[in-house]
Each structure stands twice: as structure tokens, then as C-alpha cells.
């Protein structure tokens, strides 16, 4: 099947046929790729909700929180996949954000950030 154009919003967790927001990223995806993307987006939304629950505990550090690590892994995976199936404009936008290297190489060189 020929890939179709879709518009993905990570912030609202939506995939649409027509652009409706300024934060949407355009992709070219087959049905199978769209299913994979939906799964990755759902996983990121779920992990984000778990991470948000930790935020209400003021004395708990997020430095080595498993939910934070999972969120970072999920968002990196999601952006990487969107980059792979994205239009040239989407790839340029993600490149300009410089988000993939930052998510891959989080700088924990400060004291107290030992693994």
C-alpha cells in the first residue's frame, strides 16, 4: 500500500489526516507504520502520565527515577521513528531541534550524577 500523509502532534497525542495545529509533524506512513506509530505514541502518553504523578512529590528527586528514564527512552524512540518516516520538512525540523543527540547523550557529568 502506498504511504499516506499524516500529521502527528506529540503534545496532544494525535495523528490526523489534515493539519490542524502548528505543532504537528508531517509523516508519510503505510498502515503498518501508522500502527507502530500509534503504539509508540500511546506508550509515550502513558509513561508521561506516570512521570507526572511523581512530580507532585516535592522531596523525591527525578535524577534516577525509573519513570523518568522510561519517559526519556520512550520520547527518544518516538522522535526517532517520526524522523524515519517523516517528510523532508519534518526531518529538517527535528534536526533543527537537536533533540535526538540530547536525548541519546544526557550530560550527567556533574557531581552526584554518577550512574
N, CA, C and O atoms as a GROMACS GRO file, in nm:
protein
  460
    1UNK      N    1   0.084  -0.119   0.000
    1UNK     CA    2   0.000   0.000   0.000
    1UNK      C    3   0.088   0.125   0.000
    1UNK      O    4   0.193   0.128   0.065
    2UNK      N    5   0.046   0.224  -0.071
    2UNK     CA    6   0.119   0.350  -0.083
    2UNK      C    7   0.110   0.428   0.047
    2UNK      O    8   0.002   0.442   0.104
    3UNK      N    9   0.223   0.480   0.094
    3UNK     CA   10   0.219   0.561   0.217
    3UNK      C   11   0.131   0.685   0.198
    3UNK      O   12   0.127   0.745   0.091
    4UNK      N   13   0.062   0.721   0.304
    4UNK     CA   14  -0.024   0.838   0.306
    4UNK      C   15   0.038   0.943   0.398
    4UNK      O   16   0.121   0.911   0.484
    5UNK      N   17  -0.001   1.067   0.378
    5UNK     CA   18   0.048   1.175   0.463
    5UNK      C   19  -0.042   1.188   0.586
    5UNK      O   20  -0.165   1.192   0.575
    6UNK      N   21   0.022   1.196   0.702
    6UNK     CA   22  -0.048   1.217   0.829
    6UNK      C   23   0.025   1.327   0.904
    6UNK      O   24   0.140   1.359   0.875
    7UNK      N   25  -0.045   1.383   1.002
    7UNK     CA   26   0.011   1.490   1.083
    7UNK      C   27   0.005   1.448   1.230
    7UNK      O   28  -0.102   1.420   1.284
    8UNK      N   29   0.122   1.445   1.294
    8UNK     CA   30   0.135   1.394   1.430
    8UNK      C   31   0.162   1.509   1.526
    8UNK      O   32   0.249   1.593   1.502
    9UNK      N   33   0.088   1.511   1.635
    9UNK     CA   34   0.115   1.606   1.743
    9UNK      C   35   0.155   1.525   1.866
    9UNK      O   36   0.073   1.452   1.922
   10UNK      N   37   0.279   1.538   1.907
   10UNK     CA   38   0.326   1.467   2.025
   10UNK      C   39   0.263   1.527   2.150
   10UNK      O   40   0.230   1.455   2.244
   11UNK      N   41   0.247   1.659   2.153
   11UNK     CA   42   0.193   1.723   2.273
   11UNK      C   43   0.048   1.686   2.299
   11UNK      O   44   0.008   1.670   2.414
   12UNK      N   45  -0.032   1.671   2.194
   12UNK     CA   46  -0.173   1.633   2.215
   12UNK      C   47  -0.197   1.485   2.193
   12UNK      O   48  -0.306   1.435   2.220
   13UNK      N   49  -0.096   1.413   2.144
   13UNK     CA   50  -0.109   1.268   2.125
   13UNK      C   51  -0.202   1.230   2.012
   13UNK      O   52  -0.273   1.130   2.021
   14UNK      N   53  -0.203   1.309   1.905
   14UNK     CA   54  -0.296   1.283   1.796
   14UNK      C   55  -0.224   1.257   1.664
   14UNK      O   56  -0.111   1.302   1.641
   15UNK      N   57  -0.293   1.182   1.578
   15UNK     CA   58  -0.249   1.159   1.440
   15UNK      C   59  -0.370   1.191   1.353
   15UNK      O   60  -0.476   1.131   1.369
   16UNK      N   61  -0.354   1.286   1.261
   16UNK     CA   62  -0.466   1.330   1.179
   16UNK      C   63  -0.429   1.328   1.031
   16UNK      O   64  -0.312   1.328   0.995
   17UNK      N   65  -0.532   1.327   0.947
   17UNK     CA   66  -0.512   1.330   0.802
   17UNK      C   67  -0.486   1.471   0.750
   17UNK      O   68  -0.418   1.489   0.649
   18UNK      N   69  -0.540   1.570   0.819
   18UNK     CA   70  -0.526   1.709   0.778
   18UNK      C   71  -0.454   1.787   0.888
   18UNK      O   72  -0.476   1.761   1.006
   19UNK      N   73  -0.370   1.882   0.851
   19UNK     CA   74  -0.303   1.962   0.954
   19UNK      C   75  -0.404   2.051   1.026
   19UNK      O   76  -0.492   2.110   0.964
   20UNK      N   77  -0.390   2.061   1.158
   20UNK     CA   78  -0.482   2.146   1.234
   20UNK      C   79  -0.411   2.226   1.343
   20UNK      O   80  -0.470   2.317   1.400
   21UNK      N   81  -0.286   2.192   1.371
   21UNK     CA   82  -0.210   2.262   1.475
   21UNK      C   83  -0.073   2.299   1.421
   21UNK      O   84  -0.024   2.241   1.323
   22UNK      N   85  -0.012   2.397   1.484
   22UNK     CA   86   0.122   2.437   1.441
   22UNK      C   87   0.230   2.343   1.492
   22UNK      O   88   0.342   2.345   1.441
   23UNK      N   89   0.197   2.259   1.592
   23UNK     CA   90   0.300   2.171   1.647
   23UNK      C   91   0.301   2.033   1.582
   23UNK      O   92   0.368   1.942   1.631
   24UNK      N   93   0.228   2.015   1.473
   24UNK     CA   94   0.221   1.884   1.409
   24UNK      C   95   0.341   1.860   1.318
   24UNK      O   96   0.393   1.951   1.253
   25UNK      N   97   0.382   1.733   1.314
   25UNK     CA   98   0.491   1.690   1.228
   25UNK      C   99   0.432   1.604   1.116
   25UNK      O  100   0.356   1.510   1.144
   26UNK      N  101   0.466   1.634   0.992
   26UNK     CA  102   0.414   1.558   0.878
   26UNK      C  103   0.496   1.431   0.858
   26UNK      O  104   0.618   1.432   0.866
   27UNK      N  105   0.424   1.322   0.832
   27UNK     CA  106   0.489   1.194   0.806
   27UNK      C  107   0.428   1.130   0.682
   27UNK      O  108   0.318   1.167   0.641
   28UNK      N  109   0.499   1.036   0.624
   28UNK     CA  110   0.449   0.952   0.515
   28UNK      C  111   0.451   0.810   0.569
   28UNK      O  112   0.558   0.754   0.591
   29UNK      N  113   0.332   0.750   0.590
   29UNK     CA  114   0.328   0.620   0.656
   29UNK      C  115   0.231   0.524   0.589
   29UNK      O  116   0.124   0.564   0.542
   30UNK      N  117   0.270   0.397   0.585
   30UNK     CA  118   0.180   0.289   0.544
   30UNK      C  119   0.090   0.256   0.663
   30UNK      O  120   0.110   0.310   0.772
   31UNK      N  121  -0.006   0.169   0.643
   31UNK     CA  122  -0.094   0.127   0.753
   31UNK      C  123  -0.013   0.062   0.865
   31UNK      O  124  -0.036   0.089   0.983
   32UNK      N  125   0.083  -0.024   0.828
   32UNK     CA  126   0.166  -0.090   0.929
   32UNK      C  127   0.249   0.011   1.006
   32UNK      O  128   0.260   0.003   1.129
   33UNK      N  129   0.309   0.107   0.936
   33UNK     CA  130   0.388   0.210   1.003
   33UNK      C  131   0.300   0.296   1.093
   33UNK      O  132   0.343   0.338   1.201
   34UNK      N  133   0.178   0.322   1.048
   34UNK     CA  134   0.085   0.401   1.128
   34UNK      C  135   0.050   0.327   1.257
   34UNK      O  136   0.039   0.389   1.363
   35UNK      N  137   0.031   0.196   1.249
   35UNK     CA  138   0.003   0.116   1.369
   35UNK      C  139   0.120   0.122   1.467
   35UNK      O  140   0.100   0.136   1.588
   36UNK      N  141   0.243   0.111   1.414
   36UNK     CA  142   0.362   0.119   1.500
   36UNK      C  143   0.367   0.257   1.567
   36UNK      O  144   0.394   0.267   1.687
   37UNK      N  145   0.342   0.362   1.490
   37UNK     CA  146   0.345   0.498   1.543
   37UNK      C  147   0.240   0.516   1.652
   37UNK      O  148   0.268   0.575   1.757
   38UNK      N  149   0.119   0.465   1.629
   38UNK     CA  150   0.013   0.476   1.730
   38UNK      C  151   0.055   0.408   1.860
   38UNK      O  152   0.032   0.462   1.969
   39UNK      N  153   0.116   0.292   1.848
   39UNK     CA  154   0.163   0.220   1.967
   39UNK      C  155   0.269   0.302   2.042
   39UNK      O  156   0.264   0.314   2.164
   40UNK      N  157   0.365   0.357   1.969
   40UNK     CA  158   0.471   0.436   2.031
   40UNK      C  159   0.414   0.562   2.096
   40UNK      O  160   0.457   0.602   2.205
   41UNK      N  161   0.318   0.626   2.031
   41UNK     CA  162   0.255   0.746   2.085
   41UNK      C  163   0.176   0.713   2.211
   41UNK      O  164   0.184   0.787   2.310
   42UNK      N  165   0.100   0.604   2.209
   42UNK     CA  166   0.024   0.562   2.328
   42UNK      C  167   0.118   0.531   2.444
   42UNK      O  168   0.090   0.567   2.559
   43UNK      N  169   0.228   0.465   2.414
   43UNK     CA  170   0.326   0.430   2.518
   43UNK      C  171   0.386   0.555   2.579
   43UNK      O  172   0.402   0.564   2.701
   44UNK      N  173   0.419   0.653   2.496
   44UNK     CA  174   0.477   0.778   2.545
   44UNK      C  175   0.376   0.853   2.632
   44UNK      O  176   0.413   0.907   2.736
   45UNK      N  177   0.250   0.856   2.591
   45UNK     CA  178   0.146   0.924   2.670
   45UNK      C  179   0.131   0.858   2.806
   45UNK      O  180   0.123   0.926   2.908
   46UNK      N  181   0.128   0.725   2.808
   46UNK     CA  182   0.115   0.651   2.934
   46UNK      C  183   0.234   0.679   3.026
   46UNK      O  184   0.216   0.706   3.144
   47UNK      N  185   0.354   0.671   2.971
   47UNK     CA  186   0.474   0.695   3.052
   47UNK      C  187   0.478   0.839   3.102
   47UNK      O  188   0.522   0.864   3.214
   48UNK      N  189   0.434   0.933   3.020
   48UNK     CA  190   0.429   1.073   3.060
   48UNK      C  191   0.334   1.091   3.178
   48UNK      O  192   0.362   1.169   3.269
   49UNK      N  193   0.221   1.021   3.176
   49UNK     CA  194   0.126   1.031   3.287
   49UNK      C  195   0.187   0.978   3.416
   49UNK      O  196   0.169   1.037   3.522
   50UNK      N  197   0.260   0.866   3.408
   50UNK     CA  198   0.325   0.810   3.526
   50UNK      C  199   0.430   0.908   3.579
   50UNK      O  200   0.442   0.928   3.699
   51UNK      N  201   0.506   0.966   3.488
   51UNK     CA  202   0.609   1.063   3.527
   51UNK      C  203   0.546   1.184   3.594
   51UNK      O  204   0.601   1.238   3.690
   52UNK      N  205   0.432   1.228   3.544
   52UNK     CA  206   0.363   1.343   3.602
   52UNK      C  207   0.318   1.316   3.745
   52UNK      O  208   0.315   1.407   3.828
   53UNK      N  209   0.282   1.192   3.775
   53UNK     CA  210   0.242   1.158   3.911
   53UNK      C  211   0.356   1.179   4.010
   53UNK      O  212   0.334   1.220   4.124
   54UNK      N  213   0.479   1.152   3.967
   54UNK     CA  214   0.595   1.170   4.052
   54UNK      C  215   0.618   1.318   4.080
   54UNK      O  216   0.675   1.353   4.184
   55UNK      N  217   0.576   1.403   3.991
   55UNK     CA  218   0.601   1.546   4.005
   55UNK      C  219   0.533   1.607   4.127
   55UNK      O  220   0.577   1.710   4.177
   56UNK      N  221   0.427   1.544   4.176
   56UNK     CA  222   0.357   1.602   4.292
   56UNK      C  223   0.423   1.567   4.424
   56UNK      O  224   0.378   1.611   4.530
   57UNK      N  225   0.530   1.488   4.420
   57UNK     CA  226   0.604   1.453   4.542
   57UNK      C  227   0.726   1.545   4.548
   57UNK      O  228   0.826   1.519   4.482
   58UNK      N  229   0.719   1.653   4.626
   58UNK     CA  230   0.823   1.756   4.620
   58UNK      C  231   0.961   1.713   4.666
   58UNK      O  232   1.060   1.772   4.624
   59UNK      N  233   0.971   1.612   4.749
   59UNK     CA  234   1.102   1.574   4.803
   59UNK      C  235   1.167   1.460   4.727
   59UNK      O  236   1.278   1.420   4.761
   60UNK      N  237   1.101   1.406   4.626
   60UNK     CA  238   1.158   1.294   4.552
   60UNK      C  239   1.236   1.346   4.432
   60UNK      O  240   1.182   1.418   4.348
   61UNK      N  241   1.362   1.309   4.424
   61UNK     CA  242   1.448   1.351   4.314
   61UNK      C  243   1.415   1.271   4.188
   61UNK      O  244   1.388   1.151   4.195
   62UNK      N  245   1.417   1.338   4.075
   62UNK     CA  246   1.390   1.271   3.948
   62UNK      C  247   1.517   1.222   3.880
   62UNK      O  248   1.511   1.160   3.773
   63UNK      N  249   1.632   1.248   3.941
   63UNK     CA  250   1.759   1.216   3.876
   63UNK      C  251   1.771   1.071   3.835
   63UNK      O  252   1.818   1.041   3.725
   64UNK      N  253   1.731   0.981   3.921
   64UNK     CA  254   1.747   0.839   3.891
   64UNK      C  255   1.614   0.765   3.902
   64UNK      O  256   1.610   0.647   3.934
   65UNK      N  257   1.506   0.836   3.875
   65UNK     CA  258   1.373   0.779   3.880
   65UNK      C  259   1.351   0.692   3.757
   65UNK      O  260   1.374   0.737   3.644
   66UNK      N  261   1.307   0.569   3.777
   66UNK     CA  262   1.284   0.476   3.665
   66UNK      C  263   1.182   0.531   3.567
   66UNK      O  264   1.197   0.513   3.446
   67UNK      N  265   1.077   0.599   3.617
   67UNK     CA  266   0.977   0.653   3.526
   67UNK      C  267   1.036   0.763   3.438
   67UNK      O  268   0.998   0.776   3.322
   68UNK      N  269   1.128   0.842   3.492
   68UNK     CA  270   1.196   0.945   3.412
   68UNK      C  271   1.282   0.880   3.304
   68UNK      O  272   1.283   0.925   3.190
   69UNK      N  273   1.353   0.775   3.342
   69UNK     CA  274   1.437   0.704   3.244
   69UNK      C  275   1.351   0.643   3.135
   69UNK      O  276   1.387   0.649   3.017
   70UNK      N  277   1.237   0.585   3.172
   70UNK     CA  278   1.147   0.525   3.074
   70UNK      C  279   1.089   0.631   2.982
   70UNK      O  280   1.078   0.611   2.861
   71UNK      N  281   1.052   0.748   3.040
   71UNK     CA  282   0.999   0.857   2.960
   71UNK      C  283   1.103   0.902   2.858
   71UNK      O  284   1.070   0.922   2.741
   72UNK      N  285   1.227   0.920   2.901
   72UNK     CA  286   1.333   0.962   2.809
   72UNK      C  287   1.351   0.862   2.697
   72UNK      O  288   1.368   0.899   2.581
   73UNK      N  289   1.347   0.734   2.731
   73UNK     CA  290   1.362   0.629   2.630
   73UNK      C  291   1.244   0.630   2.533
   73UNK      O  292   1.263   0.617   2.413
   74UNK      N  293   1.123   0.646   2.586
   74UNK     CA  294   1.004   0.645   2.501
   74UNK      C  295   1.000   0.766   2.408
   74UNK      O  296   0.967   0.752   2.290
   75UNK      N  297   1.032   0.884   2.459
   75UNK     CA  298   1.026   1.004   2.376
   75UNK      C  299   1.136   1.001   2.270
   75UNK      O  300   1.114   1.045   2.157
   76UNK      N  301   1.253   0.948   2.306
   76UNK     CA  302   1.361   0.932   2.207
   76UNK      C  303   1.318   0.835   2.098
   76UNK      O  304   1.339   0.861   1.979
   77UNK      N  305   1.257   0.724   2.137
   77UNK     CA  306   1.209   0.624   2.042
   77UNK      C  307   1.102   0.684   1.950
   77UNK      O  308   1.103   0.658   1.830
   78UNK      N  309   1.012   0.762   2.006
   78UNK     CA  310   0.906   0.824   1.928
   78UNK      C  311   0.962   0.924   1.827
   78UNK      O  312   0.926   0.920   1.709
   79UNK      N  313   1.049   1.013   1.871
   79UNK     CA  314   1.108   1.111   1.779
   79UNK      C  315   1.194   1.043   1.672
   79UNK      O  316   1.195   1.086   1.557
   80UNK      N  317   1.264   0.938   1.709
   80UNK     CA  318   1.345   0.864   1.612
   80UNK      C  319   1.256   0.803   1.505
   80UNK      O  320   1.289   0.809   1.386
   81UNK      N  321   1.145   0.744   1.545
   81UNK     CA  322   1.055   0.682   1.448
   81UNK      C  323   0.989   0.787   1.359
   81UNK      O  324   0.979   0.768   1.238
   82UNK      N  325   0.946   0.898   1.418
   82UNK     CA  326   0.887   1.006   1.338
   82UNK      C  327   0.991   1.059   1.240
   82UNK      O  328   0.958   1.090   1.126
   83UNK      N  329   1.115   1.069   1.283
   83UNK     CA  330   1.222   1.113   1.194
   83UNK      C  331   1.236   1.016   1.076
   83UNK      O  332   1.252   1.060   0.962
   84UNK      N  333   1.231   0.886   1.103
   84UNK     CA  334   1.247   0.785   0.997
   84UNK      C  335   1.137   0.792   0.893
   84UNK      O  336   1.164   0.775   0.774
   85UNK      N  337   1.013   0.818   0.934
   85UNK     CA  338   0.901   0.819   0.839
   85UNK      C  339   0.855   0.961   0.806
   85UNK      O  340   0.757   0.980   0.734
   86UNK      N  341   0.927   1.059   0.857
   86UNK     CA  342   0.889   1.198   0.836
   86UNK      C  343   0.919   1.249   0.696
   86UNK      O  344   1.002   1.194   0.624
   87UNK      N  345   0.849   1.355   0.661
   87UNK     CA  346   0.876   1.423   0.535
   87UNK      C  347   1.010   1.496   0.548
   87UNK      O  348   1.061   1.510   0.660
   88UNK      N  349   1.067   1.541   0.438
   88UNK     CA  350   1.192   1.618   0.449
   88UNK      C  351   1.180   1.739   0.542
   88UNK      O  352   1.274   1.771   0.615
   89UNK      N  353   1.064   1.805   0.541
   89UNK     CA  354   1.043   1.920   0.630
   89UNK      C  355   1.046   1.878   0.776
   89UNK      O  356   1.102   1.946   0.862
   90UNK      N  357   0.983   1.764   0.804
   90UNK     CA  358   0.981   1.712   0.941
   90UNK      C  359   1.122   1.676   0.986
   90UNK      O  360   1.161   1.706   1.099
   91UNK      N  361   1.197   1.610   0.899
   91UNK     CA  362   1.335   1.574   0.933
   91UNK      C  363   1.418   1.698   0.959
   91UNK      O  364   1.498   1.701   1.054
   92UNK      N  365   1.402   1.801   0.877
   92UNK     CA  366   1.475   1.926   0.898
   92UNK      C  367   1.437   1.990   1.031
   92UNK      O  368   1.522   2.042   1.103
   93UNK      N  369   1.307   1.986   1.062
   93UNK     CA  370   1.261   2.044   1.188
   93UNK      C  371   1.320   1.970   1.308
   93UNK      O  372   1.369   2.033   1.402
   94UNK      N  373   1.316   1.837   1.305
   94UNK     CA  374   1.372   1.758   1.416
   94UNK      C  375   1.522   1.781   1.426
   94UNK      O  376   1.577   1.791   1.536
   95UNK      N  377   1.590   1.789   1.311
   95UNK     CA  378   1.733   1.820   1.312
   95UNK      C  379   1.759   1.956   1.377
   95UNK      O  380   1.852   1.971   1.456
   96UNK      N  381   1.675   2.055   1.344
   96UNK     CA  382   1.695   2.190   1.398
   96UNK      C  383   1.671   2.194   1.549
   96UNK      O  384   1.728   2.278   1.619
   97UNK      N  385   1.588   2.105   1.599
   97UNK     CA  386   1.561   2.097   1.743
   97UNK      C  387   1.681   2.041   1.819
   97UNK      O  388   1.698   2.066   1.939
   98UNK      N  389   1.764   1.964   1.748
   98UNK     CA  390   1.880   1.897   1.808
   98UNK      C  391   1.839   1.811   1.928
   98UNK      O  392   1.912   1.798   2.025
   99UNK      N  393   1.719   1.753   1.917
   99UNK     CA  394   1.665   1.676   2.029
   99UNK      C  395   1.718   1.533   2.034
   99UNK      O  396   1.736   1.480   2.143
  100UNK      N  397   1.744   1.472   1.921
  100UNK     CA  398   1.787   1.332   1.924
  100UNK      C  399   1.924   1.315   1.988
  100UNK      O  400   1.940   1.224   2.070
  101UNK      N  401   2.024   1.397   1.956
  101UNK     CA  402   2.152   1.382   2.028
  101UNK      C  403   2.139   1.410   2.177
  101UNK      O  404   2.203   1.343   2.258
  102UNK      N  405   2.056   1.507   2.215
  102UNK     CA  406   2.040   1.540   2.356
  102UNK      C  407   1.973   1.426   2.432
  102UNK      O  408   2.010   1.396   2.545
  103UNK      N  409   1.876   1.362   2.369
  103UNK     CA  410   1.808   1.251   2.435
  103UNK      C  411   1.898   1.129   2.442
  103UNK      O  412   1.888   1.049   2.536
  104UNK      N  413   1.985   1.113   2.344
  104UNK     CA  414   2.074   0.998   2.342
  104UNK      C  415   2.190   1.015   2.439
  104UNK      O  416   2.233   0.919   2.502
  105UNK      N  417   2.240   1.138   2.451
  105UNK     CA  418   2.357   1.164   2.535
  105UNK      C  419   2.323   1.266   2.642
  105UNK      O  420   2.360   1.383   2.631
  106UNK      N  421   2.252   1.223   2.744
  106UNK     CA  422   2.220   1.315   2.853
  106UNK      C  423   2.345   1.338   2.936
  106UNK      O  424   2.411   1.243   2.979
  107UNK      N  425   2.376   1.464   2.958
  107UNK     CA  426   2.502   1.501   3.023
  107UNK      C  427   2.492   1.492   3.175
  107UNK      O  428   2.444   1.584   3.241
  108UNK      N  429   2.538   1.379   3.229
  108UNK     CA  430   2.540   1.360   3.373
  108UNK      C  431   2.683   1.365   3.423
  108UNK      O  432   2.728   1.273   3.492
  109UNK      N  433   2.755   1.471   3.390
  109UNK     CA  434   2.894   1.482   3.432
  109UNK      C  435   2.910   1.562   3.560
  109UNK      O  436   3.021   1.574   3.612
  110UNK      N  437   2.803   1.617   3.611
  110UNK     CA  438   2.809   1.695   3.734
  110UNK      C  439   2.818   1.602   3.854
  110UNK      O  440   2.772   1.488   3.847
  111UNK      N  441   2.878   1.647   3.964
  111UNK     CA  442   2.884   1.564   4.085
  111UNK      C  443   2.744   1.524   4.130
  111UNK      O  444   2.650   1.603   4.124
  112UNK      N  445   2.731   1.400   4.173
  112UNK     CA  446   2.602   1.350   4.219
  112UNK      C  447   2.522   1.280   4.111
  112UNK      O  448   2.417   1.224   4.139
  113UNK      N  449   2.572   1.282   3.987
  113UNK     CA  450   2.500   1.219   3.877
  113UNK      C  451   2.567   1.090   3.831
  113UNK      O  452   2.550   1.049   3.717
  114UNK      N  453   2.641   1.027   3.919
  114UNK     CA  454   2.707   0.903   3.881
  114UNK      C  455   2.602   0.797   3.857
  114UNK      O  456   2.497   0.795   3.922
  115UNK      N  457   2.631   0.710   3.763
  115UNK     CA  458   2.536   0.603   3.733
  115UNK      C  459   2.555   0.486   3.825
  115UNK      O  460   2.484   0.386   3.814
   0.00000   0.00000   0.00000
